[in-house]
Amino acid sequence: MCGLCDQGNCEDTGSAAQSTADGLKQLVALSRGIAATMPAGSSISPNDILDAAGDILDKSANLIAAAKTAVDDPENPNSKAQLTQVDTQSCSSLFHTI
């Protein structure tokens, strides 16, 4: 999304945001399934799985909001910096979970 925002391409950025939202829906479904089928005594609890998914959802929501702000005001360097920061946080959360 960051590259699309830099280009000021609203339509493609919107499509990327929609794809992100669709992927997050899949993440929620998979996380619930994994948490529901965790074997007893596992080193990772079902709550750990759900907490990690929740963190990804929070960070991704922030990313989508920052992308919208960056597209709405493409000349604002603060919105671009915020987008970069939120993107890093979102990616970090995802990689930590994997």
LOTORKE-819772 format. One record per residue: residue number from 1; y, z, x of N, C-alpha, C, CB in turn; chain. Coordinates in steps of 0.05 Angstrom, whole numbers, plus 5000, padded with zeros to 4 digits. Glycine has a CB too. Example, Ala and Ser with C-alpha at 12.3 -4.5 7.8 and 13.67 -1.06 7.14 Angstrom:
2
<rec n="1" n_v="4886" n_w="5156" n_u="5264" ca_v="4910" ca_w="5156" ca_u="5246" c_v="4934" c_w="5156" c_u="5264" cb_v="4911" cb_w="5181" cb_u="5226" chain="A"/>
<rec n="2" n_v="4955" n_w="5142" n_u="5257" ca_v="4979" ca_w="5143" ca_u="5273" c_v="5001" c_w="5157" c_u="5258" cb_v="4988" cb_w="5114" cb_u="5282" chain="A"/>
***
This chain:
98
<rec n="1" n_v="4976" n_w="5000" n_u="5016" ca_v="5000" ca_w="5000" ca_u="5000" c_v="5025" c_w="5000" c_u="5017" cb_v="5000" cb_w="5024" cb_u="4982" chain="A"/>
<rec n="2" n_v="5024" n_w="5012" n_u="5040" ca_v="5048" ca_w="5014" ca_u="5057" c_v="5058" c_w="4987" c_u="5065" cb_v="5041" cb_w="5030" cb_u="5082" chain="A"/>
<rec n="3" n_v="5041" n_w="4969" n_u="5073" ca_v="5049" ca_w="4942" ca_u="5081" c_v="5061" c_w="4927" c_u="5058" cb_v="5026" cb_w="4927" cb_u="5092" chain="A"/>
<rec n="4" n_v="5050" n_w="4930" n_u="5034" ca_v="5061" ca_w="4916" ca_u="5011" c_v="5088" c_w="4927" c_u="5003" cb_v="5041" cb_w="4919" cb_u="4987" chain="A"/>
<rec n="5" n_v="5091" n_w="4953" n_u="5006" ca_v="5117" ca_w="4965" ca_u="5000" c_v="5139" c_w="4955" c_u="5020" cb_v="5116" cb_w="4996" cb_u="5001" chain="A"/>
<rec n="6" n_v="5131" n_w="4953" n_u="5045" ca_v="5150" ca_w="4943" ca_u="5065" c_v="5159" c_w="4914" c_u="5058" cb_v="5137" cb_w="4943" cb_u="5093" chain="A"/>
<rec n="7" n_v="5141" n_w="4899" n_u="5046" ca_v="5148" ca_w="4872" ca_u="5039" c_v="5164" c_w="4871" c_u="5013" cb_v="5122" cb_w="4855" cb_u="5035" chain="A"/>
<rec n="8" n_v="5165" n_w="4893" n_u="4998" ca_v="5179" ca_w="4895" ca_u="4973" c_v="5165" c_w="4880" c_u="4951" cb_v="5207" cb_w="4884" cb_u="4977" chain="A"/>
<rec n="9" n_v="5140" n_w="4876" n_u="4953" ca_v="5124" ca_w="4861" ca_u="4934" c_v="5114" c_w="4880" c_u="4912" cb_v="5101" cb_w="4846" cb_u="4947" chain="A"/>
<rec n="10" n_v="5129" n_w="4881" n_u="4890" ca_v="5123" ca_w="4900" ca_u="4868" c_v="5096" c_w="4893" c_u="4855" cb_v="5145" cb_w="4899" cb_u="4847" chain="A"/>
<rec n="11" n_v="5091" n_w="4868" n_u="4851" ca_v="5066" ca_w="4860" ca_u="4836" c_v="5042" c_w="4868" c_u="4853" cb_v="5066" cb_w="4830" cb_u="4830" chain="A"/>
<rec n="12" n_v="5041" n_w="4861" n_u="4878" ca_v="5018" ca_w="4867" ca_u="4895" c_v="5016" c_w="4897" c_u="4899" cb_v="5020" cb_w="4852" cb_u="4921" chain="A"/>
<rec n="13" n_v="5038" n_w="4911" n_u="4902" ca_v="5037" ca_w="4940" ca_u="4906" c_v="5026" c_w="4953" c_u="4880" cb_v="5066" cb_w="4951" cb_u="4912" chain="A"/>
<rec n="14" n_v="5034" n_w="4943" n_u="4857" ca_v="5023" ca_w="4953" ca_u="4832" c_v="4993" c_w="4948" c_u="4830" cb_v="5037" cb_w="4940" cb_u="4809" chain="A"/>
<rec n="15" n_v="4984" n_w="4925" n_u="4839" ca_v="4955" ca_w="4919" ca_u="4839" c_v="4940" c_w="4938" c_u="4858" cb_v="4950" cb_w="4890" cb_u="4847" chain="A"/>
<rec n="16" n_v="4952" n_w="4943" n_u="4881" ca_v="4940" ca_w="4961" ca_u="4900" c_v="4938" c_w="4989" c_u="4889" cb_v="4955" cb_w="4961" cb_u="4927" chain="A"/>
<rec n="17" n_v="4959" n_w="4998" n_u="4875" ca_v="4959" ca_w="5024" ca_u="4863" c_v="4938" c_w="5026" c_u="4841" cb_v="4987" cb_w="5031" cb_u="4851" chain="A"/>
<rec n="18" n_v="4935" n_w="5004" n_u="4825" ca_v="4914" ca_w="5004" ca_u="4805" c_v="4886" c_w="5005" c_u="4817" cb_v="4917" cb_w="4979" cb_u="4787" chain="A"/>
<rec n="19" n_v="4882" n_w="4990" n_u="4839" ca_v="4857" ca_w="4991" ca_u="4853" c_v="4851" c_w="5019" c_u="4864" cb_v="4856" cb_w="4970" cb_u="4876" chain="A"/>
<rec n="20" n_v="4872" n_w="5032" n_u="4874" ca_v="4869" ca_w="5059" ca_u="4884" c_v="4860" c_w="5077" c_u="4861" cb_v="4895" cb_w="5069" cb_u="4897" chain="A"/>
<rec n="21" n_v="4874" n_w="5075" n_u="4838" ca_v="4867" ca_w="5092" ca_u="4815" c_v="4838" c_w="5087" c_u="4806" cb_v="4886" cb_w="5086" cb_u="4792" chain="A"/>
<rec n="22" n_v="4830" n_w="5061" n_u="4806" ca_v="4802" ca_w="5055" ca_u="4798" c_v="4782" c_w="5068" c_u="4818" cb_v="4798" cb_w="5025" cb_u="4797" chain="A"/>
<rec n="23" n_v="4788" n_w="5066" n_u="4843" ca_v="4771" ca_w="5079" ca_u="4863" c_v="4770" c_w="5109" c_u="4860" cb_v="4781" cb_w="5072" cb_u="4891" chain="A"/>
<rec n="24" n_v="4792" n_w="5121" n_u="4852" ca_v="4793" ca_w="5150" ca_u="4848" c_v="4776" c_w="5158" c_u="4824" cb_v="4822" cb_w="5160" cb_u="4844" chain="A"/>
<rec n="25" n_v="4775" n_w="5141" n_u="4804" ca_v="4758" ca_w="5147" ca_u="4781" c_v="4728" c_w="5147" c_u="4790" cb_v="4762" cb_w="5125" cb_u="4758" chain="A"/>
<rec n="26" n_v="4721" n_w="5128" n_u="4807" ca_v="4694" ca_w="5127" ca_u="4817" c_v="4688" c_w="5152" c_u="4835" cb_v="4689" cb_w="5102" cb_u="4834" chain="A"/>
<rec n="27" n_v="4708" n_w="5160" n_u="4850" ca_v="4705" ca_w="5184" ca_u="4867" c_v="4699" c_w="5208" c_u="4850" cb_v="4730" cb_w="5188" cb_u="4884" chain="A"/>
<rec n="28" n_v="4714" n_w="5211" n_u="4828" ca_v="4710" ca_w="5234" ca_u="4810" c_v="4682" c_w="5234" c_u="4799" cb_v="4731" cb_w="5234" cb_u="4787" chain="A"/>
<rec n="29" n_v="4673" n_w="5211" n_u="4789" ca_v="4646" ca_w="5209" ca_u="4778" c_v="4624" c_w="5215" c_u="4799" cb_v="4641" cb_w="5181" cb_u="4766" chain="A"/>
<rec n="30" n_v="4628" n_w="5204" n_u="4822" ca_v="4608" ca_w="5209" ca_u="4844" c_v="4608" c_w="5238" c_u="4853" cb_v="4613" cb_w="5191" cb_u="4867" chain="A"/>
<rec n="31" n_v="4632" n_w="5249" n_u="4855" ca_v="4634" ca_w="5277" ca_u="4864" c_v="4621" c_w="5296" c_u="4844" cb_v="4663" cb_w="5285" cb_u="4868" chain="A"/>
<rec n="32" n_v="4625" n_w="5291" n_u="4819" ca_v="4612" ca_w="5307" ca_u="4798" c_v="4582" c_w="5304" c_u="4799" cb_v="4623" cb_w="5299" cb_u="4770" chain="A"/>
<rec n="33" n_v="4572" n_w="5280" n_u="4803" ca_v="4544" ca_w="5275" ca_u="4805" c_v="4531" c_w="5289" c_u="4829" cb_v="4538" cb_w="5246" cb_u="4806" chain="A"/>
<rec n="34" n_v="4545" n_w="5287" n_u="4851" ca_v="4535" ca_w="5300" ca_u="4876" c_v="4535" c_w="5331" c_u="4872" cb_v="4552" cb_w="5292" cb_u="4900" chain="A"/>
<rec n="35" n_v="4557" n_w="5341" n_u="4861" ca_v="4559" ca_w="5370" ca_u="4858" c_v="4538" c_w="5380" c_u="4838" cb_v="4587" cb_w="5378" cb_u="4847" chain="A"/>
<rec n="36" n_v="4531" n_w="5365" n_u="4818" ca_v="4512" ca_w="5373" ca_u="4798" c_v="4483" c_w="5373" c_u="4809" cb_v="4514" cb_w="5355" cb_u="4774" chain="A"/>
<rec n="37" n_v="4478" n_w="5357" n_u="4829" ca_v="4451" ca_w="5354" ca_u="4840" c_v="4447" c_w="5367" c_u="4867" cb_v="4443" cb_w="5325" cb_u="4841" chain="A"/>
<rec n="38" n_v="4466" n_w="5383" n_u="4876" ca_v="4464" ca_w="5397" ca_u="4902" c_v="4440" c_w="5415" c_u="4902" cb_v="4490" cb_w="5412" cb_u="4909" chain="A"/>
<rec n="39" n_v="4423" n_w="5414" n_u="4922" ca_v="4400" ca_w="5432" ca_u="4923" c_v="4409" c_w="5461" c_u="4928" cb_v="4381" cb_w="5423" cb_u="4946" chain="A"/>
<rec n="40" n_v="4395" n_w="5479" n_u="4917" ca_v="4401" ca_w="5508" ca_u="4921" c_v="4399" c_w="5514" c_u="4951" cb_v="4382" cb_w="5526" cb_u="4905" chain="A"/>
<rec n="41" n_v="4417" n_w="5531" n_u="4961" ca_v="4416" ca_w="5539" ca_u="4988" c_v="4428" c_w="5519" c_u="5008" cb_v="4388" cb_w="5544" cb_u="4996" chain="A"/>
<rec n="42" n_v="4441" n_w="5498" n_u="4997" ca_v="4454" ca_w="5478" ca_u="5014" c_v="4477" c_w="5491" c_u="5029" cb_v="4463" cb_w="5454" cb_u="4997" chain="A"/>
<rec n="43" n_v="4483" n_w="5480" n_u="5053" ca_v="4505" ca_w="5491" ca_u="5068" c_v="4532" c_w="5484" c_u="5056" cb_v="4504" cb_w="5481" cb_u="5097" chain="A"/>
<rec n="44" n_v="4532" n_w="5464" n_u="5038" ca_v="4557" ca_w="5457" ca_u="5025" c_v="4553" c_w="5463" c_u="4995" cb_v="4563" cb_w="5426" cb_u="5029" chain="A"/>
<rec n="45" n_v="4571" n_w="5477" n_u="4983" ca_v="4569" ca_w="5485" ca_u="4955" c_v="4580" c_w="5463" c_u="4937" cb_v="4583" cb_w="5512" cb_u="4950" chain="A"/>
<rec n="46" n_v="4572" n_w="5462" n_u="4912" ca_v="4583" ca_w="5444" ca_u="4893" c_v="4614" c_w="5446" c_u="4891" cb_v="4571" cb_w="5448" cb_u="4866" chain="A"/>
<rec n="47" n_v="4624" n_w="5471" n_u="4893" ca_v="4653" ca_w="5475" ca_u="4892" c_v="4667" c_w="5463" c_u="4916" cb_v="4659" cb_w="5505" cb_u="4891" chain="A"/>
<rec n="48" n_v="4653" n_w="5463" n_u="4940" ca_v="4665" ca_w="5450" ca_u="4963" c_v="4668" c_w="5420" c_u="4958" cb_v="4647" cb_w="5454" cb_u="4988" chain="A"/>
<rec n="49" n_v="4648" n_w="5408" n_u="4946" ca_v="4650" ca_w="5379" ca_u="4940" c_v="4673" c_w="5373" c_u="4921" cb_v="4623" cb_w="5369" cb_u="4927" chain="A"/>
<rec n="50" n_v="4674" n_w="5390" n_u="4899" ca_v="4695" ca_w="5385" ca_u="4879" c_v="4723" c_w="5391" c_u="4890" cb_v="4690" cb_w="5403" cb_u="4855" chain="A"/>
<rec n="51" n_v="4725" n_w="5412" n_u="4907" ca_v="4751" ca_w="5418" ca_u="4920" c_v="4760" c_w="5395" c_u="4938" cb_v="4749" cb_w="5444" cb_u="4936" chain="A"/>
<rec n="52" n_v="4742" n_w="5384" n_u="4953" ca_v="4749" ca_w="5361" ca_u="4971" c_v="4758" c_w="5337" c_u="4955" cb_v="4725" cb_w="5354" cb_u="4989" chain="A"/>
<rec n="53" n_v="4744" n_w="5332" n_u="4933" ca_v="4751" ca_w="5309" ca_u="4916" c_v="4779" c_w="5315" c_u="4903" cb_v="4730" cb_w="5305" cb_u="4893" chain="A"/>
<rec n="54" n_v="4783" n_w="5339" n_u="4895" ca_v="4809" ca_w="5346" ca_u="4884" c_v="4832" c_w="5343" c_u="4903" cb_v="4809" cb_w="5375" cb_u="4874" chain="A"/>
<rec n="55" n_v="4827" n_w="5350" n_u="4929" ca_v="4847" ca_w="5346" ca_u="4949" c_v="4853" c_w="5316" c_u="4953" cb_v="4838" cb_w="5358" cb_u="4976" chain="A"/>
<rec n="56" n_v="4833" n_w="5300" n_u="4953" ca_v="4837" ca_w="5271" ca_u="4955" c_v="4853" c_w="5261" c_u="4932" cb_v="4810" cb_w="5256" cb_u="4957" chain="A"/>
<rec n="57" n_v="4847" n_w="5270" n_u="4908" ca_v="4862" ca_w="5262" ca_u="4884" c_v="4891" c_w="5270" c_u="4886" cb_v="4850" cb_w="5274" cb_u="4859" chain="A"/>
<rec n="58" n_v="4896" n_w="5294" n_u="4895" ca_v="4924" ca_w="5303" ca_u="4898" c_v="4940" c_w="5286" c_u="4918" cb_v="4925" cb_w="5333" cb_u="4906" chain="A"/>
<rec n="59" n_v="4927" n_w="5282" n_u="4941" ca_v="4941" ca_w="5267" ca_u="4962" c_v="4945" c_w="5238" c_u="4953" cb_v="4924" cb_w="5268" cb_u="4988" chain="A"/>
<rec n="60" n_v="4925" n_w="5227" n_u="4939" ca_v="4928" ca_w="5199" ca_u="4930" c_v="4949" c_w="5196" c_u="4908" cb_v="4901" cb_w="5189" cb_u="4919" chain="A"/>
<rec n="61" n_v="4952" n_w="5216" n_u="4891" ca_v="4973" ca_w="5215" ca_u="4871" c_v="5000" c_w="5216" c_u="4885" cb_v="4971" cb_w="5240" cb_u="4851" chain="A"/>
<rec n="62" n_v="5002" n_w="5232" n_u="4906" ca_v="5027" ca_w="5232" ca_u="4922" c_v="5032" c_w="5205" c_u="4935" cb_v="5026" cb_w="5254" cb_u="4943" chain="A"/>
<rec n="63" n_v="5011" n_w="5192" n_u="4944" ca_v="5014" ca_w="5166" ca_u="4957" c_v="5024" c_w="5145" c_u="4936" cb_v="4987" cb_w="5157" cb_u="4969" chain="A"/>
<rec n="64" n_v="5013" n_w="5145" n_u="4913" ca_v="5021" ca_w="5126" ca_u="4892" c_v="5051" c_w="5131" c_u="4885" cb_v="5003" cb_w="5128" cb_u="4868" chain="A"/>
<rec n="65" n_v="5058" n_w="5157" n_u="4882" ca_v="5086" ca_w="5163" ca_u="4875" c_v="5105" c_w="5155" c_u="4898" cb_v="5089" cb_w="5193" cb_u="4870" chain="A"/>
<rec n="66" n_v="5097" n_w="5160" n_u="4923" ca_v="5114" ca_w="5152" ca_u="4945" c_v="5116" c_w="5121" c_u="4947" cb_v="5103" cb_w="5163" cb_u="4972" chain="A"/>
<rec n="67" n_v="5095" n_w="5107" n_u="4941" ca_v="5096" ca_w="5078" ca_u="4941" c_v="5115" c_w="5068" c_u="4919" cb_v="5068" cb_w="5066" cb_u="4936" chain="A"/>
<rec n="68" n_v="5114" n_w="5080" n_u="4896" ca_v="5133" ca_w="5072" ca_u="4875" c_v="5162" c_w="5077" c_u="4883" cb_v="5127" cb_w="5088" cb_u="4849" chain="A"/>
<rec n="69" n_v="5167" n_w="5100" n_u="4896" ca_v="5194" ca_w="5106" ca_u="4905" c_v="5203" c_w="5085" c_u="4926" cb_v="5195" cb_w="5134" cb_u="4917" chain="A"/>
<rec n="70" n_v="5185" n_w="5078" n_u="4944" ca_v="5191" ca_w="5059" ca_u="4966" c_v="5197" c_w="5031" c_u="4954" cb_v="5169" cb_w="5058" cb_u="4986" chain="A"/>
<rec n="71" n_v="5182" n_w="5024" n_u="4934" ca_v="5186" ca_w="4997" ca_u="4922" c_v="5212" c_w="4997" c_u="4906" cb_v="5163" cb_w="4990" cb_u="4903" chain="A"/>
<rec n="72" n_v="5218" n_w="5020" n_u="4892" ca_v="5243" ca_w="5021" ca_u="4877" c_v="5268" c_w="5021" c_u="4894" cb_v="5242" cb_w="5047" cb_u="4860" chain="A"/>
<rec n="73" n_v="5265" n_w="5031" n_u="4918" ca_v="5289" ca_w="5032" ca_u="4937" c_v="5280" c_w="5023" c_u="4965" cb_v="5301" cb_w="5060" cb_u="4938" chain="A"/>
<rec n="74" n_v="5275" n_w="4997" n_u="4968" ca_v="5263" ca_w="4988" ca_u="4994" c_v="5281" c_w="4991" c_u="5018" cb_v="5256" cb_w="4959" cb_u="4991" chain="A"/>
<rec n="75" n_v="5307" n_w="4994" n_u="5014" ca_v="5326" ca_w="4997" ca_u="5036" c_v="5329" c_w="5026" c_u="5046" cb_v="5353" cb_w="4986" cb_u="5028" chain="A"/>
<rec n="76" n_v="5317" n_w="5044" n_u="5031" ca_v="5319" ca_w="5073" ca_u="5038" c_v="5299" c_w="5080" c_u="5060" cb_v="5315" cb_w="5090" cb_u="5013" chain="A"/>
<rec n="77" n_v="5309" n_w="5087" n_u="5084" ca_v="5290" ca_w="5094" ca_u="5105" c_v="5275" c_w="5120" c_u="5100" cb_v="5305" cb_w="5096" cb_u="5132" chain="A"/>
<rec n="78" n_v="5287" n_w="5138" n_u="5084" ca_v="5273" ca_w="5163" ca_u="5078" c_v="5249" c_w="5158" c_u="5061" cb_v="5292" cb_w="5182" cb_u="5063" chain="A"/>
<rec n="79" n_v="5251" n_w="5139" n_u="5042" ca_v="5227" ca_w="5134" ca_u="5025" c_v="5205" c_w="5121" c_u="5041" cb_v="5235" cb_w="5116" cb_u="5001" chain="A"/>
<rec n="80" n_v="5212" n_w="5104" n_u="5060" ca_v="5192" ca_w="5092" ca_u="5078" c_v="5178" c_w="5114" c_u="5095" cb_v="5204" cb_w="5070" cb_u="5095" chain="A"/>
<rec n="81" n_v="5195" n_w="5132" n_u="5106" ca_v="5184" ca_w="5153" ca_u="5123" c_v="5165" c_w="5171" c_u="5106" cb_v="5206" cb_w="5170" cb_u="5135" chain="A"/>
<rec n="82" n_v="5174" n_w="5177" n_u="5082" ca_v="5158" ca_w="5194" ca_u="5064" c_v="5131" c_w="5180" c_u="5057" cb_v="5173" cb_w="5200" cb_u="5037" chain="A"/>
<rec n="83" n_v="5133" n_w="5154" n_u="5052" ca_v="5108" ca_w="5139" ca_u="5046" c_v="5089" c_w="5140" c_u="5070" cb_v="5115" cb_w="5109" cb_u="5040" chain="A"/>
<rec n="84" n_v="5099" n_w="5136" n_u="5094" ca_v="5082" ca_w="5137" ca_u="5118" c_v="5070" c_w="5165" c_u="5121" cb_v="5099" cb_w="5131" cb_u="5143" chain="A"/>
<rec n="85" n_v="5085" n_w="5186" n_u="5116" ca_v="5075" ca_w="5213" ca_u="5119" c_v="5053" c_w="5219" c_u="5098" cb_v="5098" cb_w="5233" cb_u="5116" chain="A"/>
<rec n="86" n_v="5058" n_w="5211" n_u="5073" ca_v="5039" ca_w="5215" ca_u="5052" c_v="5014" c_w="5199" c_u="5056" cb_v="5052" cb_w="5209" cb_u="5024" chain="A"/>
<rec n="87" n_v="5017" n_w="5174" n_u="5066" ca_v="4994" ca_w="5157" ca_u="5072" c_v="4976" c_w="5171" c_u="5093" cb_v="5004" cb_w="5130" cb_u="5082" chain="A"/>
<rec n="88" n_v="4988" n_w="5182" n_u="5113" ca_v="4973" ca_w="5196" ca_u="5134" c_v="4958" c_w="5219" c_u="5123" cb_v="4992" cb_w="5205" cb_u="5157" chain="A"/>
<rec n="89" n_v="4971" n_w="5235" n_u="5105" ca_v="4958" ca_w="5258" ca_u="5093" c_v="4935" c_w="5249" c_u="5075" cb_v="4978" cb_w="5274" cb_u="5076" chain="A"/>
<rec n="90" n_v="4939" n_w="5228" n_u="5060" ca_v="4918" ca_w="5217" ca_u="5043" c_v="4894" c_w="5208" c_u="5059" cb_v="4929" cb_w="5194" cb_u="5025" chain="A"/>
<rec n="91" n_v="4898" n_w="5193" n_u="5080" ca_v="4877" ca_w="5183" ca_u="5097" c_v="4862" c_w="5207" c_u="5110" cb_v="4888" cb_w="5164" cb_u="5118" chain="A"/>
<rec n="92" n_v="4877" n_w="5226" n_u="5119" ca_v="4865" ca_w="5249" ca_u="5132" c_v="4847" c_w="5265" c_u="5113" cb_v="4887" cb_w="5268" cb_u="5143" chain="A"/>
<rec n="93" n_v="4856" n_w="5268" n_u="5089" ca_v="4840" ca_w="5282" ca_u="5068" c_v="4814" c_w="5266" c_u="5063" cb_v="4856" cb_w="5285" cb_u="5043" chain="A"/>
<rec n="94" n_v="4816" n_w="5240" n_u="5061" ca_v="4793" ca_w="5224" ca_u="5056" c_v="4773" c_w="5225" c_u="5079" cb_v="4801" cb_w="5195" cb_u="5051" chain="A"/>
<rec n="95" n_v="4783" n_w="5222" n_u="5103" ca_v="4765" ca_w="5223" ca_u="5127" c_v="4753" c_w="5250" c_u="5130" cb_v="4781" cb_w="5215" cb_u="5152" chain="A"/>
<rec n="96" n_v="4768" n_w="5272" n_u="5124" ca_v="4757" ca_w="5299" ca_u="5126" c_v="4733" c_w="5302" c_u="5107" cb_v="4779" cb_w="5320" cb_u="5120" chain="A"/>
<rec n="97" n_v="4736" n_w="5291" n_u="5083" ca_v="4715" ca_w="5293" ca_u="5063" c_v="4690" c_w="5278" c_u="5071" cb_v="4725" cb_w="5284" cb_u="5036" chain="A"/>
<rec n="98" n_v="4694" n_w="5254" n_u="5082" ca_v="4671" ca_w="5238" ca_u="5090" c_v="4657" c_w="5251" c_u="5112" cb_v="4680" cb_w="5209" cb_u="5098" chain="A"/>
***
